[in-house]
Amino acid sequence: MTEFKKTSGWSKGANNLAQNKRVPDGFVRHALNVDATPDGILTSRVGYEQLYAGTAVRGVLALGTKLLVADGTDLVEVDQSGGSRILRTIAGAGQFVGAELNGVLYFSTADECLKYDGLNVTPWGVPDVLYQPALAVGDGALVPGHYQVAMTLVSPDGLEGGTDLPAIIKVAAGGISVTVPAVPSGYTARIYVSSVDGSTVYLQHATNTAGIVNIGAVRDDTARCQTILLRAPRPATRIVNHNALLVMVEGRTVWWTLPMQSHLVDRAKGFVQYPEDVGEIGSDGALFVSADKCYALTNVETGDIAQETVLEFPAYSGTGVALPDGRFAWMTRYGQAISDGGKMNLVNAGSFVPTTAVAGAAGVVDYNGSQTIITSTRGSTGSNSMAAADYFLGEIINQ
């Protein structure tokens, strides 16, 4: 006969490791469709209000009081009142991730890097100049010798993009003729040239049309090119704001933007790589990375990087969430892990183990003075090596 025991107060949370009949005081075995307050009182789960109904919603990002919704091939802006408008067309499948920096939401789809300022969506980066323009000897009175020439593109909002190593031309007499290729609409091409036999290139000319630019004399008192070998960000699977840098994940590689230049990354040295794909990143003083294990990186923004292992196992991909107090949390096979400075603590490792999963999603609900981390996980959908593919019946006859 089942014996019911009345109790109250579950301030220690759930415990699914103890035997059913021996759940310690202060714990609850399971709690379904209820919300728990910090003092252990269970209340009815809060309701919800629908703001937007889509047809193929796969992701939501927030900037202030506005939401960006990836709904199929539509990028939709939704406000608090439920009003919505389609901002533009995006890739109809794949990732939709982003992070806010200085009042701008930087986000990535499967094939684009974009930014949203609360009104408009524009490209995040500036097109790279991967090949320098064609050079020839032209008119002028340059000192005979070798000259280096580079071109960059400047966006409509004044951001200068990256460029490759400067091209070199030998001038015996005359000047330098630069053939500027087609310039994207709204952009400006800048032409930089070094002094004779010099290595620093200086701004000589700016144009927004294709054609021939002749450099007959070189000024060395103008702006220097600061974006050589820098590149625009590429589509990422995770993005986080870490100490005023935007950190991005691309496969096994973690990249970050330059300080004060969120549109540029240094692909020569501004990254770290791991043995396995990076499934999650987070920031709380240190930069936390989940790959084959969980790591904490410090001094990323200064270049003097130090790394240590904080957990000997990875987190579930997609379960990372920033907490209102500045900490960071994600779900692991041994329960919820929450950052504590440069460490991560398994807050319920001795009492609760989640179901085995390969990925998930997480968020924070702040209601009635209580903040709750909500995590949903998804198990493996691959083939099961233990499953039976076929069977037969046999009979053994001894004669």
C-alpha positions in Angstrom: 0.0 0.0 0.0 1.3 3.4 -1.0 2.0 5.7 2.0 1.7 9.4 1.4 3.7 11.8 3.4 2.9 15.5 3.5 5.8 17.9 3.6 6.8 21.3 2.4 9.9 23.2 1.6 12.2 22.1 -1.3 14.8 24.7 -1.1 17.6 22.2 -2.0 16.0 21.5 -5.4 15.5 18.2 -7.2 17.3 14.9 -6.3 17.1 12.1 -8.8 20.1 10.2 -7.4 18.7 9.1 -4.1 16.3 6.1 -3.9 12.6 6.9 -4.4 11.8 6.2 -0.8 14.8 7.9 0.6 14.8 11.4 -0.8 16.6 13.6 1.7 14.8 16.4 3.5 14.7 19.6 1.5 14.7 17.9 -1.9 12.0 16.9 -4.3 12.2 13.9 -6.6 10.4 15.5 -9.6 8.5 18.7 -10.1 6.4 19.1 -13.2 4.8 22.3 -14.5 5.6 24.2 -11.3 8.0 27.1 -10.5 10.2 27.0 -7.5 11.0 30.1 -5.4 14.4 30.4 -3.7 13.0 29.4 -0.4 11.6 26.2 -1.8 8.0 27.0 -2.3 6.4 25.5 -5.4 3.9 27.7 -7.3 1.9 27.3 -10.5 4.0 27.9 -13.6 3.5 31.4 -15.0 1.6 31.8 -18.2 2.8 33.5 -21.4 1.6 36.0 -24.0 2.1 35.4 -27.7 3.9 38.2 -29.5 4.5 36.7 -32.8 3.2 33.7 -34.7 5.5 32.5 -37.5 5.6 29.6 -39.9 9.2 28.4 -39.7 10.8 30.1 -36.6 14.2 28.8 -35.8 15.8 31.6 -33.7 15.2 34.8 -31.7 17.7 37.5 -30.7 17.0 40.6 -28.6 18.2 44.2 -28.6 16.6 46.3 -25.9 12.9 45.9 -26.1 12.9 44.6 -29.7 13.3 41.0 -31.0 14.8 39.8 -34.2 13.1 36.6 -35.4 14.5 34.2 -38.0 11.3 32.9 -39.7 12.2 30.9 -42.7 13.8 33.3 -45.1 12.4 36.3 -43.4 14.2 38.4 -40.8 11.4 39.9 -38.7 11.5 42.7 -36.2 9.0 42.3 -33.3 8.3 45.0 -30.7 6.8 44.7 -27.2 3.3 45.4 -28.5 3.5 42.5 -30.9 3.9 44.7 -33.9 6.2 43.3 -36.6 7.9 44.1 -39.9 10.1 42.1 -42.3 13.5 43.7 -42.4 15.1 41.7 -45.1 15.6 38.2 -46.6 18.1 35.8 -45.0 19.2 32.2 -45.4 16.2 29.9 -44.8 18.1 27.4 -42.6 21.2 27.2 -40.4 22.4 29.1 -37.5 21.0 32.4 -36.1 23.2 33.6 -33.3 24.4 37.0 -32.1 25.6 39.3 -29.3 25.1 42.9 -28.3 28.0 45.4 -28.1 27.7 49.1 -27.5 24.0 49.2 -28.3 24.3 47.2 -31.6 23.3 43.6 -32.2 25.9 41.7 -34.2 24.6 38.5 -35.6 25.3 35.7 -38.0 23.2 33.5 -40.3 24.4 30.5 -42.3 26.0 32.7 -45.0 26.1 36.3 -43.7 27.4 38.5 -40.9 25.1 41.4 -40.1 24.4 44.1 -37.5 21.2 45.7 -36.2 21.0 49.1 -34.5 17.3 49.0 -33.6 16.3 50.5 -36.9 18.2 49.0 -39.8 20.2 45.9 -40.7 23.5 46.4 -42.4 26.6 44.3 -43.1 28.7 43.6 -40.0 32.1 43.7 -41.8 33.6 45.5 -44.8 34.6 43.6 -48.0 38.2 42.5 -47.9 40.6 43.5 -50.6 42.2 40.1 -51.3 44.0 41.1 -54.5 45.7 44.5 -54.9 44.9 46.5 -58.0 46.9 46.3 -61.1 49.9 48.6 -61.3 51.9 50.1 -64.1 54.4 53.0 -64.5 52.6 56.2 -65.2 53.2 59.9 -65.3 55.0 61.7 -62.5 58.3 62.5 -61.0 58.8 59.8 -58.3 62.3 59.1 -57.0 63.5 56.0 -58.7 63.1 52.8 -56.6 60.6 50.4 -55.3 57.1 51.4 -54.1 54.4 49.4 -52.2 50.8 50.0 -53.0 47.6 48.8 -51.2 43.9 49.5 -51.5 41.1 49.2 -48.9 37.4 49.7 -49.0 35.5 52.0 -46.6 31.9 51.4 -45.8 29.1 54.0 -45.9 29.4 54.4 -42.1 33.2 55.1 -42.3 34.6 51.6 -41.3 37.7 50.6 -43.2 38.1 47.0 -44.3 41.1 44.7 -44.4 43.5 44.3 -47.2 46.2 41.9 -48.4 50.0 42.5 -48.4 50.8 45.6 -50.5 51.9 45.0 -54.1 55.4 46.2 -55.1 56.3 48.1 -58.3 59.7 49.3 -59.5 59.7 52.8 -60.9 62.8 53.9 -62.9 61.2 57.2 -64.0 57.6 58.6 -63.9 54.8 57.8 -61.5 52.5 54.9 -60.6 49.3 54.1 -62.5 46.7 52.2 -60.3 43.8 50.5 -62.0 40.9 50.6 -59.4 38.4 47.8 -59.9 34.7 48.2 -59.5 33.8 49.7 -56.1 30.7 48.3 -54.3 27.8 50.8 -54.2 28.1 53.2 -51.3 31.7 52.3 -50.6 34.9 54.2 -51.1 38.3 52.9 -52.3 41.4 54.2 -50.6 44.8 54.0 -52.3 47.9 53.8 -50.1 51.5 54.2 -51.4 54.8 54.0 -49.6 57.7 56.3 -49.9 60.6 55.1 -52.1 61.9 51.8 -50.8 59.7 52.2 -47.7 57.5 49.7 -45.9 54.8 51.9 -44.5 52.0 52.9 -46.9 50.3 56.3 -46.7 46.9 57.5 -48.0 47.2 59.2 -51.4 43.8 59.0 -53.0 40.1 58.1 -52.4 37.5 57.3 -55.0 34.1 55.6 -55.3 34.4 54.8 -59.0 36.5 52.4 -61.1 39.3 53.7 -63.3 42.9 54.8 -63.5 44.4 56.7 -60.6 47.8 58.2 -61.3 50.2 58.8 -58.4 52.9 61.3 -59.5 54.2 62.2 -56.0 53.9 60.5 -52.6 52.9 62.3 -49.4 54.1 60.7 -46.2 52.2 63.0 -43.8 48.8 61.4 -44.3 47.1 58.4 -42.6 48.8 55.1 -42.5 47.1 51.9 -43.5 46.3 50.0 -40.3 44.3 47.1 -41.7 46.9 45.0 -43.6 46.2 41.3 -43.2 43.1 41.9 -41.2 39.8 40.4 -42.3 36.0 40.8 -41.9 34.2 38.3 -39.6 32.9 35.1 -41.2 29.6 33.3 -40.3 29.8 31.8 -36.9 27.9 29.2 -34.9 28.3 31.0 -31.5 28.9 34.7 -30.7 29.5 36.3 -27.3 30.5 39.7 -26.0 33.7 39.3 -24.0 35.3 42.3 -22.4 34.3 44.6 -25.4 35.4 42.0 -28.0 33.1 39.9 -30.1 34.1 36.3 -29.8 33.0 33.9 -32.6 33.0 30.1 -33.1 33.8 28.5 -36.5 34.2 24.7 -36.2 37.2 24.0 -33.9 38.3 27.6 -34.0 37.5 30.5 -31.7 38.1 34.0 -33.2 37.7 37.5 -31.7 37.5 41.0 -33.1 40.0 43.7 -32.5 39.5 46.2 -29.6 37.4 49.1 -30.7 37.2 47.6 -34.2 34.3 45.1 -34.1 34.3 44.7 -37.9 37.8 43.2 -38.1 39.6 40.0 -37.0 43.3 39.1 -37.1 43.3 35.7 -38.8 47.1 35.4 -38.2 47.0 35.5 -34.4 43.6 36.4 -33.1 42.3 32.9 -32.5 42.7 29.6 -30.6 41.9 26.1 -31.9 40.7 22.9 -30.1 40.8 19.1 -30.8 37.0 19.0 -31.3 34.3 21.4 -32.5 33.5 24.1 -30.1 29.9 23.7 -28.9 29.6 26.6 -26.6 31.3 29.8 -25.3 30.6 32.2 -22.5 32.0 35.2 -20.7 32.5 36.0 -17.0 35.8 37.8 -16.5 37.4 34.8 -18.3 36.3 33.5 -21.7 34.8 30.0 -21.2 35.1 27.5 -24.1 33.5 24.1 -24.4 35.1 21.7 -26.8 36.5 18.3 -25.8 36.7 19.8 -22.3 35.7 23.1 -20.7 38.4 25.7 -20.6 38.8 29.2 -19.2 40.9 31.8 -21.2 42.2 35.0 -19.7 43.9 38.1 -21.2 42.3 37.4 -24.6 42.0 41.2 -25.3 45.7 41.8 -24.6 47.2 38.9 -26.5 49.0 37.5 -23.4 46.6 34.5 -23.3 46.5 32.0 -20.5 44.3 28.9 -20.5 43.3 26.3 -17.9 40.9 23.4 -17.8 37.8 24.0 -15.6 35.9 20.9 -16.3 37.1 17.6 -17.7 34.1 17.1 -20.0 32.2 19.4 -22.4 28.9 21.2 -22.0 25.8 20.5 -24.0 25.9 22.6 -27.2 23.4 25.4 -27.2 22.8 25.5 -23.4 25.0 28.5 -22.6 23.2 31.5 -21.1 24.3 34.8 -19.5 22.8 35.4 -16.1 21.6 38.8 -14.9 24.4 39.1 -12.3 27.1 38.7 -14.9 27.8 35.1 -14.4 27.5 32.4 -17.1 25.9 29.0 -17.0 25.6 25.9 -19.2 24.3 22.3 -18.8 26.6 19.3 -18.7 26.2 15.6 -18.3 26.7 16.1 -14.5 24.2 19.0 -14.2 24.2 22.7 -14.2 27.6 24.5 -14.3 27.8 28.1 -13.3 30.8 30.4 -13.6 32.6 31.8 -10.6 35.3 34.1 -11.7 37.8 31.9 -13.6 36.2 28.7 -12.4 33.0 26.7 -13.0 31.0 25.1 -10.3 28.7 22.1 -10.7 26.0 23.4 -8.4 23.9 20.2 -8.1 26.4 17.4 -9.0 25.7 15.4 -5.9 21.9 15.4 -6.2 20.8 15.7 -9.8 21.9 14.3 -13.2 20.1 15.4 -16.4 19.2 13.0 -19.2 22.0 12.3 -21.7 21.9 14.8 -24.5 23.9 16.2 -27.4 22.5 19.7 -27.7 19.9 22.0 -26.2 18.7 25.5 -25.6 18.6 27.7 -22.5 17.2 31.0 -21.2 16.6 32.9 -18.0 13.1 33.8 -16.8 12.9 36.7 -14.4 9.5 36.8 -12.8 8.1 38.0 -9.5 11.6 38.5 -8.0 12.8 35.0 -8.9 15.3 34.2 -11.6 15.2 30.8 -13.1 17.4 29.1 -15.7 15.3 27.1 -18.1 17.2 24.4 -20.1 15.8 22.1 -22.8 18.0 19.3 -24.1 17.8 17.0 -27.1 19.1 13.4 -27.2 21.1 11.8 -29.9 19.2 11.2 -33.2 21.9 9.1 -34.9 22.1 5.4 -35.4 22.3 3.1 -32.4 25.0 0.5 -32.7 23.1 -1.7 -30.2 19.9 -1.7 -32.2 18.8 -4.9 -34.0 18.7 -4.4 -37.8 17.3 -7.9 -38.5 16.6 -11.2 -36.7 16.0 -14.8 -37.4 14.8 -18.0 -35.7 17.0 -21.1 -35.6 16.7 -24.6 -34.3 19.6 -26.8 -33.4 19.1 -30.5 -33.7 21.5 -32.9 -32.1 21.8 -36.3 -33.9 
